[in-house]
Amino acid sequence: MKTCSTCQRVDVEAINADLLMGKSLGDVAAKYGVAKSNIARHAKHIERPSTDPDTFIAEARSALMKILQVEGRVNALYALAMGSNDPKLALDALKEHRQVISLSAKLSGELNQQTVHQHLHVTAAPEWLSLRALMMDALMPYPDARAALVAAIGGDTSVQG
């Protein structure tokens, strides 16, 4: 029986994490330099998280332990790179460490990737109300310009200066 080449990779845990987080096969393949077809075959047999709460907690603890193990390996690799004066290896180790930190933050919920939408109502801001009053006062001698400004900004035509 042929073994999965992706399962044999040292970064298989990171690949699995990306797949389980819903990243596209193409994105994962490009990120790790693996053929998309290999990632597609691999994705079919990786373990999916359980929906059982107790199992979920145990798996989360297990995942955290794995992340900590990977972080230890990355730190050891970085120390080796610094000791052997290998800047490329050191940079690669730092990049991997950044990925480990990101994965850990996602798992712990510290890194929220949801977009937050805020709605600003500029017309109710005190600064706008003050500026509008100043403009209306300044245009008092010019009724046509004042009316044009009111029409342009959609303001209240009953504003008195």
RATANOR-V893126 format. One record per backbone hydrogen bond with DSSP energy under -1.0 kcal/mol. NH is the residue of the N-H (numbers start at 0). CO is the residue of the C=O. Records with the same first field share a line. If there is no record, write none. Layout:
# RATANOR-V893126
NH = CO / CO
This chain:
# RATANOR-V893126
8 = 5
11 = 8
14 = 10
15 = 11
16 = 12
17 = 13
18 = 14
19 = 15
20 = 16
21 = 18
22 = 17
27 = 23
28 = 24
29 = 25
30 = 26
31 = 27
33 = 28
38 = 34
39 = 35
40 = 36
41 = 37
42 = 38
44 = 41
55 = 51
56 = 52
57 = 53
58 = 54
59 = 55
60 = 56
61 = 57
62 = 58
63 = 59
64 = 60
65 = 61
66 = 62
67 = 63
68 = 64
69 = 65
70 = 66
71 = 67
72 = 68
73 = 69
74 = 70
75 = 71
76 = 72
77 = 73
78 = 74
79 = 75
80 = 76
81 = 77
82 = 78
83 = 79
85 = 80
89 = 85
90 = 86
91 = 87
92 = 88
93 = 89
94 = 90
95 = 91
96 = 92
97 = 93
98 = 94
99 = 95
100 = 96
101 = 97
102 = 98
103 = 99
104 = 100
105 = 101
106 = 102
107 = 103
109 = 104
110 = 104
123 = 120
124 = 121
128 = 124
129 = 125
130 = 126
131 = 127
132 = 128
133 = 129
134 = 130
135 = 131
136 = 132
137 = 133
138 = 134
139 = 136
141 = 138
145 = 141
146 = 142
147 = 143
148 = 144
149 = 145
150 = 146
151 = 147
152 = 148
154 = 149
158 = 155
